Amino acid sequence: MSEHEHAVREAARRYQKTEQAHERAREALVAAVVKALEAGERPTDVTSWSPFTPAYVRRIAREHGIEAPGRSRGNA
């Protein structure tokens, strides 16, 4: 194995390891956002506490069946 192949393979191994850790951390953050929203925290506040955009926090809420406070389906 050449030194370049070794360097690329080693860098790829480190990259994949950190990528997996990043994904686990993202999943934990989404779970914390869901719990906060389910507990009645305002999406605006949850957004300010996280690195997520307001649109992504709304998407997380929708995906978990959480409606915005003071709103119900069918009201326009």
HELIX and SHEET records of a PDB file:
HELIX    1   1 GLU A    3  GLU A   38  1                                  36    
HELIX    2   2 PRO A   43  TRP A   49  1                                   7    
HELIX    3   3 PRO A   54  GLU A   63  1                                  10    
END                                                                             
